[in-house]
Amino acid sequence: MYFFNLKALLLDLKHNNVTERESALYVLIPVMMMGYSYYSPQFEGLESLVDNVIFLINFIILFLVNGGNNGKNFLIKYFSLNWVVGWRVAVFYLIPFALVFFGLMYFVFPDFLKHDTYGLLLFSITFEVFYLFFMIKAFRATLQTTSPAYS
């Protein structure tokens, strides 16, 4: 199971070297996280609706990038790449972006913090756009006939 080594995962996916056990782990972890989020405080209606719509749009776009009905191993690719790309985007983009975003909200727009629903919504949408960009890039790398250009 990979956490940050996207290049090795892409090669394994490309050559169908991801085992059933690894696939099960990549699926099981998000399912367990969803179970945890069920018991945590829920988002407000608008945030939850936007997150669900973005998830569906991302899923459909990635399905089409994988080749649509003619694609192969979509769910294995989706769950395994979701795990690795999610970690990489969180560490290298989400944390620095969050520091800048919330720093601006706190120092430049302090009144905006009283009504932070739209700020958090904008933050969530921006993160999902970053995530989708890198997921599309990773999916395309699994379809290339040469070695993946993803680093």
C-alpha positions as a Markdown table, in Angstrom:
| # | Residue | x | y | z |
|---|---|---|---|---|
| 1 | Met | 0.0 | 0.0 | 0.0 |
| 2 | Tyr | 1.4 | 3.4 | -1.0 |
| 3 | Phe | 1.0 | 6.7 | 0.8 |
| 4 | Phe | 3.2 | 9.2 | -1.2 |
| 5 | Asn | 4.9 | 7.1 | -3.9 |
| 6 | Leu | 2.6 | 8.0 | -6.7 |
| 7 | Lys | 5.1 | 7.0 | -9.4 |
| 8 | Ala | 5.3 | 3.4 | -8.1 |
| 9 | Leu | 1.5 | 3.2 | -7.8 |
| 10 | Leu | 1.1 | 4.4 | -11.3 |
| 11 | Leu | 3.4 | 1.8 | -12.6 |
| 12 | Asp | 1.7 | -1.0 | -10.6 |
| 13 | Leu | -1.7 | 0.2 | -11.9 |
| 14 | Lys | -0.5 | 0.4 | -15.5 |
| 15 | His | 0.9 | -3.2 | -15.4 |
| 16 | Asn | -2.1 | -4.6 | -13.3 |
| 17 | Asn | 0.2 | -5.4 | -10.4 |
| 18 | Val | -2.1 | -4.1 | -7.6 |
| 19 | Thr | -3.2 | -7.1 | -5.7 |
| 20 | Glu | -6.7 | -7.8 | -4.5 |
| 21 | Arg | -5.6 | -7.4 | -0.9 |
| 22 | Glu | -4.2 | -3.9 | -1.7 |
| 23 | Ser | -7.3 | -3.0 | -3.6 |
| 24 | Ala | -9.4 | -4.0 | -0.6 |
| 25 | Leu | -7.3 | -1.8 | 1.7 |
| 26 | Tyr | -7.7 | 1.2 | -0.6 |
| 27 | Val | -11.5 | 0.7 | -0.5 |
| 28 | Leu | -11.7 | -0.2 | 3.2 |
| 29 | Ile | -10.0 | 2.9 | 4.5 |
| 30 | Pro | -12.3 | 5.4 | 2.9 |
| 31 | Val | -15.3 | 3.4 | 4.0 |
| 32 | Met | -14.1 | 3.4 | 7.6 |
| 33 | Met | -13.5 | 7.2 | 7.3 |
| 34 | Met | -17.1 | 7.7 | 6.0 |
| 35 | Gly | -18.3 | 5.7 | 9.1 |
| 36 | Tyr | -16.3 | 8.0 | 11.3 |
| 37 | Ser | -17.7 | 11.1 | 9.6 |
| 38 | Tyr | -21.2 | 9.8 | 10.2 |
| 39 | Tyr | -20.7 | 10.4 | 13.9 |
| 40 | Ser | -18.9 | 13.7 | 13.7 |
| 41 | Pro | -20.7 | 17.0 | 13.5 |
| 42 | Gln | -22.3 | 17.4 | 10.0 |
| 43 | Phe | -21.8 | 20.2 | 7.6 |
| 44 | Glu | -24.6 | 22.7 | 7.1 |
| 45 | Gly | -27.0 | 22.0 | 4.2 |
| 46 | Leu | -25.3 | 24.2 | 1.5 |
| 47 | Glu | -21.8 | 22.8 | 2.2 |
| 48 | Ser | -23.1 | 19.2 | 2.3 |
| 49 | Leu | -25.0 | 19.7 | -1.0 |
| 50 | Val | -22.0 | 21.3 | -2.7 |
| 51 | Asp | -19.6 | 18.6 | -1.5 |
| 52 | Asn | -21.9 | 15.9 | -2.8 |
| 53 | Val | -22.4 | 17.6 | -6.2 |
| 54 | Ile | -18.6 | 18.1 | -6.5 |
| 55 | Phe | -18.0 | 14.4 | -5.6 |
| 56 | Leu | -20.4 | 13.2 | -8.3 |
| 57 | Ile | -19.0 | 15.6 | -11.0 |
| 58 | Asn | -15.4 | 14.5 | -10.1 |
| 59 | Phe | -16.4 | 10.8 | -10.2 |
| 60 | Ile | -18.1 | 11.2 | -13.7 |
| 61 | Ile | -15.1 | 13.2 | -15.1 |
| 62 | Leu | -12.6 | 10.6 | -13.9 |
| 63 | Phe | -14.8 | 7.8 | -15.3 |
| 64 | Leu | -14.7 | 9.5 | -18.7 |
| 65 | Val | -10.9 | 10.2 | -18.4 |
| 66 | Asn | -10.4 | 6.5 | -17.8 |
| 67 | Gly | -12.2 | 5.7 | -21.1 |
| 68 | Gly | -15.8 | 5.6 | -20.0 |
| 69 | Asn | -17.5 | 2.3 | -20.8 |
| 70 | Asn | -14.3 | 1.1 | -22.5 |
| 71 | Gly | -12.0 | 1.9 | -19.6 |
| 72 | Lys | -10.4 | -0.8 | -17.4 |
| 73 | Asn | -10.1 | -1.2 | -13.7 |
| 74 | Phe | -11.8 | 2.1 | -12.9 |
| 75 | Leu | -12.6 | 1.4 | -9.3 |
| 76 | Ile | -9.2 | 0.0 | -8.4 |
| 77 | Lys | -7.6 | 3.1 | -10.0 |
| 78 | Tyr | -10.1 | 5.4 | -8.4 |
| 79 | Phe | -9.7 | 4.2 | -4.8 |
| 80 | Ser | -5.9 | 3.7 | -4.9 |
| 81 | Leu | -5.2 | 7.0 | -6.7 |
| 82 | Asn | -7.7 | 8.7 | -4.4 |
| 83 | Trp | -5.7 | 7.7 | -1.4 |
| 84 | Val | -2.3 | 8.6 | -2.7 |
| 85 | Val | -3.2 | 11.8 | -4.5 |
| 86 | Gly | -5.4 | 12.8 | -1.6 |
| 87 | Trp | -2.4 | 12.6 | 0.8 |
| 88 | Arg | -0.1 | 14.4 | -1.6 |
| 89 | Val | -2.6 | 17.2 | -2.3 |
| 90 | Ala | -3.4 | 17.6 | 1.4 |
| 91 | Val | 0.3 | 17.8 | 2.5 |
| 92 | Phe | 1.7 | 19.8 | -0.4 |
| 93 | Tyr | -1.2 | 22.1 | -1.3 |
| 94 | Leu | -4.0 | 22.0 | 1.2 |
| 95 | Ile | -1.9 | 22.9 | 4.3 |
| 96 | Pro | 0.0 | 25.8 | 2.7 |
| 97 | Phe | -3.2 | 27.0 | 1.0 |
| 98 | Ala | -5.1 | 26.8 | 4.3 |
| 99 | Leu | -2.5 | 28.9 | 6.0 |
| 100 | Val | -2.6 | 31.6 | 3.4 |
| 101 | Phe | -6.4 | 31.5 | 3.0 |
| 102 | Phe | -7.3 | 31.6 | 6.7 |
| 103 | Gly | -4.5 | 34.1 | 7.3 |
| 104 | Leu | -6.2 | 36.4 | 4.7 |
| 105 | Met | -9.6 | 35.8 | 6.3 |
| 106 | Tyr | -8.2 | 36.6 | 9.8 |
| 107 | Phe | -6.1 | 39.6 | 9.0 |
| 108 | Val | -7.6 | 41.1 | 5.8 |
| 109 | Phe | -11.3 | 40.2 | 6.2 |
| 110 | Pro | -11.9 | 39.8 | 10.0 |
| 111 | Asp | -15.6 | 40.6 | 9.7 |
| 112 | Phe | -15.9 | 37.7 | 7.2 |
| 113 | Leu | -15.1 | 35.3 | 10.0 |
| 114 | Lys | -18.5 | 36.0 | 11.5 |
| 115 | His | -20.1 | 34.5 | 8.4 |
| 116 | Asp | -17.5 | 32.0 | 7.5 |
| 117 | Thr | -19.8 | 29.5 | 5.7 |
| 118 | Tyr | -19.1 | 31.0 | 2.3 |
| 119 | Gly | -15.4 | 31.3 | 3.0 |
| 120 | Leu | -15.2 | 27.6 | 4.0 |
| 121 | Leu | -17.3 | 26.8 | 0.9 |
| 122 | Leu | -14.9 | 28.6 | -1.3 |
| 123 | Phe | -12.0 | 26.9 | 0.4 |
| 124 | Ser | -13.6 | 23.5 | -0.1 |
| 125 | Ile | -14.4 | 24.1 | -3.8 |
| 126 | Thr | -10.8 | 25.3 | -4.4 |
| 127 | Phe | -9.4 | 22.2 | -2.8 |
| 128 | Glu | -11.6 | 20.0 | -4.9 |
| 129 | Val | -10.4 | 21.7 | -8.1 |
| 130 | Phe | -6.8 | 21.1 | -7.1 |
| 131 | Tyr | -7.7 | 17.5 | -6.3 |
| 132 | Leu | -9.5 | 16.9 | -9.5 |
| 133 | Phe | -6.6 | 18.4 | -11.6 |
| 134 | Phe | -4.1 | 16.0 | -10.0 |
| 135 | Met | -6.5 | 13.0 | -10.2 |
| 136 | Ile | -7.0 | 13.6 | -14.0 |
| 137 | Lys | -3.3 | 13.8 | -14.4 |
| 138 | Ala | -2.8 | 10.5 | -12.5 |
| 139 | Phe | -5.5 | 8.7 | -14.4 |
| 140 | Arg | -4.0 | 9.8 | -17.7 |
| 141 | Ala | -0.6 | 8.6 | -16.6 |
| 142 | Thr | -2.1 | 5.1 | -16.1 |
| 143 | Leu | -3.3 | 5.1 | -19.7 |
| 144 | Gln | 0.0 | 6.2 | -21.3 |
| 145 | Thr | 1.9 | 3.6 | -23.2 |
| 146 | Thr | 5.3 | 5.1 | -22.1 |
| 147 | Ser | 6.4 | 5.5 | -18.5 |
| 148 | Pro | 4.3 | 7.9 | -16.5 |
| 149 | Ala | 5.3 | 11.5 | -16.6 |
| 150 | Tyr | 3.9 | 12.1 | -13.1 |
| 151 | Ser | 6.4 | 12.9 | -10.4 |
